[in-house]
Amino acid sequence: MTYNSYSCFINGKEKIWRGLPNREQQILQSVLMHDSSPHQRVSDVLNLRELGSQATLHAALMRLKTSHFLALTTDTKDHRVKFVSLAPRAITLFKNLDSLMASCANPLVKKVIKKIAFKK
């Protein structure tokens, strides 16, 4: 099998995401993509219809919160509104993916992949 950057990244990515269901991965990626916006609400995540029903998404959000991948904070003005943000564990996961991508782009750094893939 020939080595290339893409296959290196795909194999390493699967190891980093191991144990986290696809729907929860997609929720984390969605929160990451909206992390630059100041306030992503729980209702914004629940409206991601392509990922499932509101009940399914709510259950996934609660699992991510319990697993310390997401943090939920209550609005100070309207206590009915909750905001979603990445918790330190999710930030570490995305940093590991970033490091993996950089190391896969450099074929001389293949050993880094193994170290990153088993840190969680």
Buried (B, 14 or more C-beta within 10 A) or exposed (E): EEEEEEEBBEEBBEBBBEEBEEBBBBBBEBBBEBBEEEEBBBEBBBEBEEBBEEEEBBBBBEBBBEBEBBBBEEEEEEEEBBBBBBBEBBBBBBEBBEBBBEBBEEEEEEEBBEEBBEEE
